[in-house]
Amino acid sequence: MEFKIILYFILFAIFSVNVEANFQLIKKENKDSNTTLLVIGGVHGNEPGGYFSAAILATRYKIISKNLWIVPNLNKESILNNERGVNGDMNRKFSAINSQDKDKKIVDEIKDIIVSKNVSLVLNLHDGHGFYRKKNQGSIFNPTAWGQTCVIDQCDLKEDQKFGNLNNIALTVKENVNKKLIEKHHSFNVKNTNTKYIDEQMQLSLTYFAVTNNKPAFAIETSKNLSSLSQKVFYQLLAIEEFMKIMNISFTKDFQLDENNISEIIKDYGTLTINDNISLDFNDIKKSLSYIPIKSKDNIFKFSHPLGDLKKVGGNYILYVGGKQLTILKPQCFELSNECPSKFDAIVDGNSVSIDAASAFFVNSDFKIIENEDFRVNVIGYQKKGYYNESNLTIKLKDFNRNFSVDNSNKVYRIEFYKDNKFCSISMVHFK
């Protein structure tokens, strides 16, 4: 049995930004099985419960048997802009789409994935208005609401379809999700749109495209009226796990599924590596960082978070996870050296250590980078008159200008290394 992760368009162990890539397809597979669940998040860019759930599936779940395919960011431009659809509603383009539509390439590519022989069942993740009820109970609880539902287009598919009894599957998911509600009024229900005969708008949707191609498909709609993103993600993952159980997909995860743990996971935005010589931790990062040494073009940005992405605006890079802007990088362009050392020696709190390039190290009291003819040291935020090379200087936290810290707590600072005025790498010093 083999476990692997494959990225569609993108082939890095972590998630690398490619402006030409439309979305990621992450495959968690076991080669002894042809049963595959396809989970799609982000068809609507202002529904974070869906795309954060898909991201957590991609990073925190291990598939022991059968297969899980995940698209966390189908409509990534809309996610970055926190809009339903910057080019119109993508979920209304699956029946027909104009050849000039900017979404056409994305829609065509995901349609090819949906109808591939490997895919056994499709889940499309959404956040919907209100709380669906069969009887009208007010503006939030009523039959026109979409939130807290497992949506089906019809009751059944062809008899030869293994997971074709859509209504029974949805009822099973509903029953099991309702055993674990945070609040009683969060109850899940099944919403059958009876698309073929009643709902012309749903005839244009992703799930209806799937079922007309004899692929079992469901939409999971958590409520936009839930009190937090963590609650939305909690219910999405509860429902997805129920689908995996129905499909006999065995899995493990490295956390207990509850609202508090989900809240902590969502707040972990991960890291960014630039050109393999700069690493930034997004947690507690300042809103803007200046004079970041990178190349004038062809920079490679690798995010540890599957929703990590960027916009280049006016020469600056705006960095995001999902629809949340984390920081703005204001670059300073350098040529990169090909003769950089992989390690440097330092004295940290009185102890001799060897530190990897482009890594982080932690200090209680003070540190000193040992002078080496192979590189010049620039400690950002520290200035001592008469020193072009800031090696062989003992430096404490109080010696820094806090305006140059990387983090909001003013305890993380950059140490830049250069070879013959060409940039090598940055290491981060963390004061405890």
C-alpha positions in Angstrom: 0.0 0.0 0.0 1.3 3.4 -1.0 0.4 6.8 0.4 1.2 9.8 -1.7 0.3 13.5 -2.3 0.2 14.8 -5.9 -0.6 18.4 -6.8 -2.4 19.1 -10.0 -0.4 21.8 -12.0 2.0 22.1 -9.0 4.6 19.5 -8.1 6.2 20.6 -4.7 6.0 19.0 -1.3 4.6 22.3 -0.1 2.2 24.5 -2.0 4.0 26.7 -4.5 2.4 29.6 -6.2 2.3 29.5 -10.0 0.3 32.4 -11.5 -0.6 30.2 -14.5 -2.1 27.4 -12.3 -5.8 27.6 -11.9 -6.2 25.4 -8.8 -4.6 22.6 -6.9 -5.7 19.0 -7.0 -4.2 17.1 -4.1 -4.3 13.3 -4.3 -4.1 11.1 -1.2 -4.1 7.6 -2.7 -3.6 3.9 -2.0 -2.8 2.1 -5.2 -4.8 -1.0 -4.3 -8.1 0.9 -4.6 -10.2 2.5 -7.3 -12.7 4.1 -4.9 -12.1 7.9 -4.8 -13.9 10.7 -3.0 -13.4 14.1 -4.7 -13.9 17.1 -2.3 -14.1 20.6 -3.9 -13.8 23.8 -1.9 -13.9 27.4 -3.0 -16.2 27.5 -6.0 -17.6 30.6 -4.2 -14.8 32.8 -2.9 -16.7 34.3 0.0 -17.5 30.9 1.7 -14.5 30.1 3.8 -16.1 27.3 5.7 -15.8 25.2 2.5 -12.3 26.1 1.5 -10.7 26.0 5.0 -12.3 22.5 5.5 -10.7 21.3 2.3 -7.4 22.8 3.3 -7.5 20.9 6.7 -8.3 17.7 4.8 -5.2 18.3 2.7 -2.9 18.9 5.6 -4.1 17.1 8.7 -5.7 13.9 7.4 -4.0 10.7 6.4 -5.9 8.2 4.2 -5.3 4.6 5.1 -7.5 2.9 2.5 -9.2 4.0 -0.6 -8.5 7.5 -2.1 -9.2 11.1 -1.3 -8.8 13.9 -3.9 -9.0 17.5 -2.7 -9.4 20.8 -4.6 -9.2 23.4 -1.8 -9.2 26.5 -4.0 -11.2 26.0 -7.2 -12.0 29.7 -7.6 -8.8 31.1 -6.2 -9.0 34.6 -7.6 -12.4 35.0 -5.9 -11.0 33.6 -2.7 -8.3 36.2 -2.7 -10.9 38.9 -3.2 -13.4 37.4 -0.8 -16.1 37.6 -3.5 -18.6 35.0 -4.6 -17.3 35.2 -8.1 -15.1 37.9 -9.6 -16.2 36.8 -13.1 -19.8 35.9 -12.1 -21.1 32.9 -10.3 -18.9 30.0 -11.3 -21.4 27.5 -10.0 -23.8 28.6 -12.7 -21.4 27.7 -15.6 -21.4 23.9 -15.7 -24.1 23.4 -18.2 -22.8 25.8 -20.8 -20.1 28.5 -20.7 -19.1 31.2 -23.2 -15.8 30.6 -24.9 -14.7 34.1 -23.8 -15.6 33.6 -20.1 -12.5 34.0 -17.9 -13.7 31.0 -15.8 -13.9 28.6 -18.8 -10.5 27.0 -18.4 -11.1 26.3 -14.7 -14.6 24.9 -15.4 -13.4 22.7 -18.2 -10.6 21.3 -16.1 -12.7 20.5 -13.1 -15.3 18.9 -15.3 -12.7 16.6 -16.7 -11.7 15.6 -13.2 -15.2 15.0 -12.1 -16.0 12.6 -15.0 -12.7 10.7 -14.8 -13.2 7.0 -14.1 -11.3 7.3 -10.8 -13.9 9.5 -9.2 -16.6 7.6 -7.2 -18.4 10.5 -5.4 -18.2 14.3 -5.4 -18.7 16.7 -2.5 -19.0 20.5 -3.3 -18.5 22.6 -0.1 -20.4 25.8 0.5 -21.6 28.2 3.2 -25.3 29.0 2.7 -27.7 31.5 4.1 -29.8 30.7 7.2 -30.9 27.3 8.5 -33.0 25.2 6.1 -36.4 24.1 7.5 -39.2 22.4 5.6 -41.7 24.7 7.3 -41.4 28.5 7.5 -40.1 29.6 11.0 -39.0 33.1 10.1 -36.4 34.9 8.0 -33.5 32.7 9.1 -35.3 29.3 9.5 -37.3 28.5 6.4 -37.5 26.4 3.2 -35.6 28.9 1.1 -32.5 28.8 3.3 -29.5 26.7 2.3 -27.5 26.5 5.5 -26.9 23.3 7.4 -28.0 21.0 4.6 -26.9 18.1 2.6 -28.1 19.1 -0.9 -29.1 16.5 -3.5 -30.4 17.1 -7.0 -32.5 14.0 -7.1 -33.0 10.8 -5.1 -31.3 8.2 -7.2 -28.9 7.6 -10.1 -28.7 4.5 -12.3 -29.0 1.2 -10.6 -25.4 0.2 -11.4 -24.0 3.2 -9.6 -22.5 2.0 -6.3 -23.2 5.2 -4.4 -26.3 6.1 -6.5 -28.9 6.2 -3.7 -28.3 9.9 -3.0 -31.3 10.3 -0.7 -30.4 7.4 1.6 -26.8 8.5 1.8 -27.8 12.1 2.6 -30.2 10.9 5.3 -27.5 8.8 6.9 -25.1 11.8 6.9 -27.8 14.0 8.4 -28.6 11.5 11.1 -25.0 11.1 12.2 -24.1 14.8 12.0 -27.1 15.6 14.2 -25.7 13.4 17.0 -22.8 15.9 17.5 -24.4 19.3 17.3 -22.8 22.3 19.1 -26.2 23.9 19.5 -29.6 22.3 19.0 -30.7 24.8 16.3 -27.6 23.9 14.2 -29.4 20.7 13.0 -28.7 19.3 9.6 -31.3 18.5 7.0 -31.5 17.0 3.5 -32.6 19.5 0.8 -33.7 17.9 -2.5 -33.8 20.6 -5.1 -35.4 18.1 -7.6 -33.3 20.0 -10.1 -34.4 18.4 -13.4 -38.0 19.4 -12.9 -38.0 22.4 -10.6 -34.8 24.3 -10.3 -33.5 25.8 -13.5 -30.6 27.6 -11.7 -29.4 24.4 -10.2 -29.4 22.8 -13.6 -26.3 25.0 -14.3 -24.4 23.8 -11.1 -21.4 21.6 -10.5 -23.3 18.9 -8.7 -26.0 18.6 -11.4 -23.3 18.3 -14.1 -21.9 15.4 -12.0 -25.2 13.6 -11.6 -26.1 14.0 -15.3 -22.8 12.1 -15.9 -23.9 9.4 -13.5 -21.5 10.6 -10.8 -22.9 10.7 -7.2 -22.6 14.3 -6.1 -23.7 16.3 -3.0 -23.3 19.8 -1.8 -22.6 20.3 1.9 -23.9 23.7 3.0 -23.0 25.0 6.5 -24.7 28.1 7.6 -23.4 31.6 7.1 -25.3 32.4 10.3 -23.2 30.3 12.5 -21.3 32.3 15.0 -17.7 31.5 13.8 -15.7 30.1 11.0 -14.6 27.3 13.3 -18.2 26.1 13.6 -18.6 26.1 9.9 -15.4 24.1 9.4 -16.4 21.7 12.3 -19.7 20.8 10.6 -18.1 20.5 7.1 -15.5 18.1 8.5 -18.2 16.1 10.4 -20.1 15.6 7.2 -17.1 14.8 5.1 -16.0 12.2 7.6 -19.5 10.6 7.4 -19.2 10.4 3.7 -15.7 8.7 4.0 -17.2 6.2 6.4 -20.0 5.4 4.0 -17.4 4.8 1.2 -15.2 2.7 3.6 -12.4 5.2 3.3 -10.2 4.7 6.4 -8.4 7.7 7.8 -6.6 9.2 10.7 -6.0 12.8 11.7 -3.6 14.5 14.1 -6.3 16.4 16.1 -9.5 15.8 17.9 -12.5 17.1 15.9 -14.0 19.8 18.1 -14.7 23.6 17.8 -11.7 24.6 19.9 -9.1 22.6 18.0 -10.5 23.7 14.7 -10.3 27.4 15.9 -6.6 26.9 16.6 -5.9 25.1 13.4 -7.5 27.8 11.3 -5.3 30.5 13.0 -2.2 28.6 12.0 -1.3 30.3 8.7 1.9 28.3 8.2 5.1 29.6 6.5 6.4 30.9 3.3 9.7 30.1 1.7 11.0 32.4 -1.1 13.7 31.0 -3.5 14.7 28.5 -0.8 16.7 31.1 1.0 14.1 33.1 3.0 11.5 31.6 5.3 8.7 33.6 6.9 6.4 32.4 9.7 3.0 34.0 9.1 1.9 33.7 12.7 2.1 37.1 14.3 3.8 38.6 11.2 3.8 42.4 10.8 1.4 43.9 8.3 4.3 45.1 6.1 8.0 44.1 5.7 10.4 46.3 3.7 13.6 45.7 1.8 13.1 41.9 1.4 16.0 40.8 -0.8 14.7 38.8 -3.8 15.4 38.5 -7.5 14.0 41.0 -9.9 11.9 38.2 -11.5 11.3 34.5 -11.5 11.0 34.3 -7.7 9.6 31.0 -6.3 7.1 31.3 -3.5 6.3 28.1 -1.6 3.5 28.1 1.1 3.1 25.5 3.7 -0.7 26.3 3.7 -2.7 25.1 0.6 -4.6 28.4 0.6 -1.4 30.5 0.5 -1.4 32.8 -2.4 -0.2 36.3 -3.5 -0.9 39.3 -5.6 1.8 41.5 -7.1 0.7 45.1 -6.9 3.0 48.0 -7.9 6.1 46.0 -7.3 5.0 44.8 -3.9 3.8 41.3 -3.0 0.6 41.0 -1.0 0.4 37.6 0.8 -2.7 35.8 1.7 -4.1 32.6 3.3 -7.6 32.2 1.9 -9.2 35.6 1.8 -7.1 37.0 4.7 -4.3 39.4 3.8 -1.4 38.6 6.1 1.4 41.0 5.1 2.9 43.1 2.3 6.4 42.4 1.2 8.3 45.4 -0.2 11.3 43.9 -2.1 14.8 45.0 -2.7 16.2 43.3 -5.8 19.5 41.4 -5.6 21.4 38.9 -7.7 21.7 35.6 -5.9 25.1 34.1 -5.2 25.9 30.6 -6.2 28.6 30.3 -3.6 26.7 30.6 -0.4 27.6 28.6 2.7 25.0 26.0 4.0 25.8 26.7 7.6 27.3 29.5 9.8 28.9 29.4 13.2 27.5 31.5 16.1 27.8 32.0 19.8 24.3 31.8 21.3 23.9 32.5 25.1 27.6 31.7 25.5 27.4 28.4 23.6 29.1 27.6 20.2 26.5 26.4 17.7 26.3 25.7 14.0 23.2 27.0 12.3 21.7 26.1 8.9 21.3 28.8 6.4 17.7 30.1 6.0 16.7 28.7 9.3 15.6 30.1 12.7 17.5 30.0 16.0 16.4 31.0 19.5 18.1 33.2 22.0 17.6 33.9 25.7 20.2 36.7 26.2 22.5 37.4 23.3 24.1 36.0 20.2 27.2 36.6 18.0 27.7 35.5 14.4 31.3 34.3 14.0 33.2 36.2 11.3 33.9 34.2 8.1 35.5 35.4 4.9 32.9 33.6 2.9 30.1 36.0 3.8 29.1 39.4 5.1 26.5 39.7 7.8 23.8 42.4 8.0 21.6 42.3 11.1 18.5 44.2 10.3 17.4 46.6 13.0 20.8 46.7 14.6 23.3 49.5 13.8 26.8 50.1 15.1 28.7 53.0 13.5 31.7 52.0 11.5 30.6 48.4 10.9 29.9 47.3 7.3 30.0 43.6 8.4 28.1 42.9 11.6 29.7 39.6 12.5 31.7 39.2 15.7 29.4 41.5 17.6 27.5 40.4 20.7 23.9 41.5 20.2 21.0 41.6 22.7 17.3 42.3 22.2 17.6 45.8 23.6 20.1 46.7 20.8 17.4 46.4 18.1 15.2 49.1 16.7 11.8 47.5 17.1 10.5 49.1 13.9 12.6 46.4 12.0 11.1 43.4 13.8 9.4 40.7 11.7 6.7 40.0 14.2 4.2 42.1 16.1 5.7 41.1 19.5 9.1 42.6 18.4 11.1 39.6 19.2 12.0 38.2 15.8 14.7 39.9 13.6 16.4 39.2 10.2 20.0 38.3 9.8 21.0 38.6 6.1 24.1 37.0 4.6 25.9 38.2 1.4 28.7 37.0 -0.7 30.5 39.6 -2.8 27.4 41.8 -2.6 25.2 39.0 -3.9 22.4 37.8 -1.6 22.7 34.4 0.0 20.0 33.9 2.7 18.2 35.2 5.7 18.1 33.5 9.1 15.7 34.6 11.8 16.7 35.2 15.4 13.9 34.7 17.9 14.4 36.2 21.4 12.5 34.3 24.1 
